[in-house]
Amino acid sequence: MSYLDLYVIQNVPASNINRDDTGNPKVSRYGGKLRARVSSQSWKRAMREMFPTMLNSDELGVRTKMAASLIADAIDEKRPDLASDAEALAKAVLGAIGVEIKESKRSGSDAGRDATSYLIFIAHSEIQALADLAIQWADDEQPIDKPTKEMKAEAQAAFHGKQAIDIALFGRMLADAPALNTDASSQVAHAISVDQITPEYDYFTAIDDCASDDNAGAAMLDTVGFNSSTLYRYANVNIDSLHKQLGDDAATVQGVVAFVEAFVRSMPTGKQNTFANRTLPSVCVAMIRDDQPINAVDAFEKPVYPKDDVSITEQAAARLSDHLRELQNAYGQTPAHAWVMGVGDLAKTVGELGDVVTLPELHNQLEQYLTESFEG
């Protein structure tokens, strides 16, 4: 098997990009010290939102409870003469898969639109395939109220046809139809800070612009939690698993390259307008491994402390570089190939780990490397 490991060091100023149930930034204890934490779910959503800028929509999916409405809209677009039956046909074809449809309790423009009982990750291509199947059933006057065994098999085949790249990467679980589950080809770790953090709170007020002069004072008082940190981020892609699911060399290369680009550039958007915290990584290391993926988080079990002459980011980059070399020496797991990126002098800090490149160069070289691997 072959894997792609991604290691990132990213400095984030005052921010609250991923909140817990109290509205405060998520945290975790590691090495006995309190660290900032950004959940993998939060970062994966940010990555998925970037995918449409890099991949065609028919290669992607959507996570929604409104799958029936999407299929009905596709039926209506393909066959306007079936518009009055589109909703029933869509519910029937989903029901044949085993997906339960409940009466909608939504408000606003979604009011009256029936929904699944849980979020479904469904490919745009699957929506079209299920719409085509429903149209075929209507033309053949099939019993959509009580689908036959053959109809159920047809629906499952349509639903699990051409795999979307993001579904193959991040996986899919259908509680009502476990046979259609998809194992994720990637793993994304919760990002944690390399330094110990102290939760902070911003006390703020808002003034009523239209209040009279004799009604001085704040119209609203509140606080918002935040912290500042330098994050260690890690993810990997099982390239063989992704290739098996997609069944296509070019799509696999596209998927891996898009994953790297989105992982490096994306950031969750929590409280972004409040803090304007959008940054890019200071260091990124990409390694192709033939044996197993390796998370190097233990380089930061002891937190990094600030020094007057060396920043936390600089220390973290040095620790990551040293630890990856130590792991290589101790276990003999030399990567098949490696690329490194670093802002300014940080490129030299991690330069011994692999080829020093820019992100566009990594994009091109990784694409070439994977393409040649499949051709070979």
N, C-alpha and C positions, 0 to 999 in steps of 0.2 A: 504494500500500500504506500501511497505518497500523501503527504500532508503539507499544508502551508501554515506556518506559524507566523503570527504578527505580534510584535511588541511595540508599544507606544508609550512615550513619556510626554505628558501634556500639562502645561501650567494653566490653571483656571483661576481668575481673580474672584473677588467677592461675587457669589452666585448662589442660586437655589434651583439647579437645573432638573432635579429629580426629588420630589417631595414625598414624605411619608404621610401617614394618616392624620398627623397633627398639622401638616402644612410646612414642616421644617425639613431641611435637607436630610436625606438618608445618610446614615452612618453605620460603621461596623467596627468591632474591636479586632485587631490583628496584631499579634506579637504583644498582647496585653495593653495596647495603646489605642485610643480612639482615632479612627480614620474617617475621612469623607468617603462616601460610597455613591456610585451611580449604577443602578441596576442594569443588568444585561437586557431586560425587556425594554427599558427606556431607550437604550442606545440602538437596539435592533430596529425599533420603530423609526428612529431618526434615519437609520440606514435605508430602510424600505422606502421612506419618503424621498430619498435621493435617487433611487433606482430608475424612475421614469425619465430622468435626465440623461441616463446612460444606456437604457435598454428599451426596446419596443414594447408597447403596452400589451401586445399579444403574447409576450414572453413572461408576463408578470401576473400577479393575482391581486385580490382585494380581500381584506378581512372584514366581514360584515354579518349582521343579522338579517339583512335585506336581500338575501340571495334570491328569494322567490320573486321579488319585484324586479331585480336585474334580469332574471330569465324571462319574466313576463314582458319587460320592455324590449328584449331582444326578439321575442316572438312577434310582438306588435310591429316592430320595425321590418322584420322579414316578411310577415304576412298580415297586413292591416285587416284583412277579412276575418282574422281570428282574434281581433282586439278584445271582443266581449268575453272570449273564453281564455284569454292569455293567462290571467291570474290562476284560474283553475288548472290549466295545463301545467303551469310552472310548479304549483303546489303538488300536483300529481307526480311529476318527474322527480322532484326532490323526495317525496314520500316513498317512491319506488326504491330509492337508494337506502332509505331508512332514516332520513332526517325529519324530525318532527317540526311541524309548523303550528304556531300558536296565534291566537287572535291578538292583533297588535294593541298595545297599550300606549303607543307613542302619541305625542302631541305635535302640533304645528303641521308642517307640510308632510310629515310622515304618518299623520293620523290615518287610521284605516288600512294601512299597509301591513299585511300579515308578516310576521317575522319568525325566524328560527329561535329556538329556546336558548341558543348560545351562538357565539361568534363562529363563523365558518370561514376558513381561508380557502377561497375558490379562485381558480385561474380564469382570466378573461376568455381563454380558449375553451374552458370547460363550460362557461356560461353559454357560449355560442353552440357548443356541441349538444348540451342539454336542450336548448331551444330548438335546434334542428330535430332532435329526437321527439320532442313534444309535438312539433308540427307533423311529423311522420305519423305519430299515434292518432292525431286528429284526422288526418287524411285517410288513415286505414280504419277509422272508427273503432279504435281499441278501447277496452273498458278501463278508462282512467280512474274510476272510483275504486276499483278493485284490481290493481295491476297483477298480471299473471307472473309466474316464475320467469318466463322468458322476457317479459317487459322489465322486470327487476334486474335481470342480468344485463340487458341492453343499457339500462340507466347507469349501472355501476361501471360498465365499460366506457360509456361516454364521459362519466365524471372523472374517471382515472385514466384519461387518454394522454394527450401531450402534456408533459409536466411543465409547470411554470418554474422559472429559475429561482425566484424568491421562495416559493414553496419547497423546492428541493433543498435550498440552503437552510431555511429556518424550520422546516417541518410542518406537519399538520396533524391534529388529533380530532377525530369525529367520534364523540361518545356513543352515538347511535349506530355508527357504521365503522367499527374498528378495522374491518378488512381494508378500508380505504385510507387508513392512517399512513402518513409519510414520515419516515425518520429524518431528522435534520442532518444535513451533511456538514454543518458548521457548528461550532461552539463559541459562545461569546461570554467571557468572564465578567463578573461584576467589577467595575473599575474601583480601585481603592487608592487613597492618597498614600504617597511614599512618606509623608510627614504626618506627625501627630497634629490633630486640629482641635480647636476650641470653638464650640458653637457660639455664634454671635447673633445679635438681634438689632435690627434697625427700627428705632422708634420714629414714626413719621406722623405728620398732620396734614390735613387738607383744609383749605380756606374756601369759604363760599364767596365767589366773585361778586355775587349780587346782594350780599348782606349789607344792611345799612351801617353807617359809620358808628352808631352807638351800640352795635351788636358785634363787638370785636371778639376775636378768639377763633379757635379751630372748629370747623363743622364736623370733623371726623378725626379720631385718634386710632392708631393701630400699630402693630409691630410685624415685621417679617424676618424670619430666620435666614441666615446665610453663613457661608464659610468661604475661605480661600484655601486652595490646595494645589499640589502638583500630583496629578493622577498617573498611576501605572495602569495601562489597559492591555488586555491580551485577548486574542481570538485565534481560532484555527479553522481550516477547511479540509475535510477529507476529500481530496480530489477524485479518488477512485469511486467513492460513494456518489459524489455529484455526477460523475460521468455515467455511472450505471443508471441513475435515475433519469437523467436527461437523454441518454442514448445518442448523444451527438457531440463530436469533438469540438466544433466551433462554439456551440452553446455552452459547453463546459468552460472553455477558455474565456468566453464573455462573462460567465458567471463569476469565475474566480477574480478576474480583473475588476469587475464592477464591485465585488465584495471588498477588495482592497481599497479601491478609490473611496467607497462610501464609508468604510471603517475609519479611514484617515481623516476625511473631510467633514463628516457629520458631527452634530452635537445636539443633544436633547434641548428643547426650547423652553423649558420651565423658567418662568420669571425672566425671560430674556429681555423683554422691554424695560424691565426694572433695573437690570444690572449690565446690559450690553456686554455680556461675558464671552462672546464668541471668539475662540482662539483656534489656532492650528497647532498640531503637535510640534514639539521641539526636536524629538527624536523618533524615528520609526525604523524597526528592523524586520525584514521579511526573510524567512528561511524555508526552503523546501527540504523536507525530511522523508526518508524512506522507511523509517522504523516506527516512530510514534510521535505525537505532538508533545511538547514540553512547555508547561507554564513556569516561568522564572520568577514568580511572585515572591519566593522565599528570599530573593535578594533584598527584600524590604521588610523582612520580619522585624528587624531592628529599624525603627523609623529614622529618617534622615533629619538631622537638625541643622538649622541655618548657621552659616559661618560668615564672618565679615567679608572675606575675600572670595568665597566660592558660593554660588547660588545653590539652592536646593535642587533645581533642575540639572545643573552641572554635576552635582554629586550623584543624583539618581542615574544619569546617563553613564557615569563611570561605574557605578555599582552594577547596572544591568550588563554592561559590556564585560566586566570582570566575571560576573556570575555565569553568563552564558559560556565563556571560555572555560571556567572551572567545571561546569557540567559536562562540557565536551571532553575535557581531559580525564575526568573521573569515570565517565561511562563510555567513552569512545564513540559517542553518537555525533559524528561530524555531519553537518547538513550537506545535502547534495549540491545546493547552491544557496547563496545569501546575498541580499542587497541591504544597504543601509542609507538612511537619509538623516541629515542633521542640520539644524539652523546654525550658521556661523561656524565657530570653532567646535561645536558639538559633533560635527561630521568627523573630525579627527578622533574624538573620544571613542566613537564606535566604529571607526574606519577599519580596524583590524578584523572585524567580524565578517565583512563581505565587500562587494563592489559598492563604492560610494556613488549614489545616483540622486537625481531629482525625482519628484513624483511622476512627471510625464515620462522620464526615462525608465522608471520602474514599470510603469504601465506598458510601455513598448517592449522592454526586455522580458518581462514576465509573460506577455502574450507570445513572444517569439519562442521562449523557453518551453512553454506548455505545448504550443503547436508542434514544435520539433519532437517533443516527447511522444505525442500521440502518433505522429507520422513514423517515428522510429519503432 
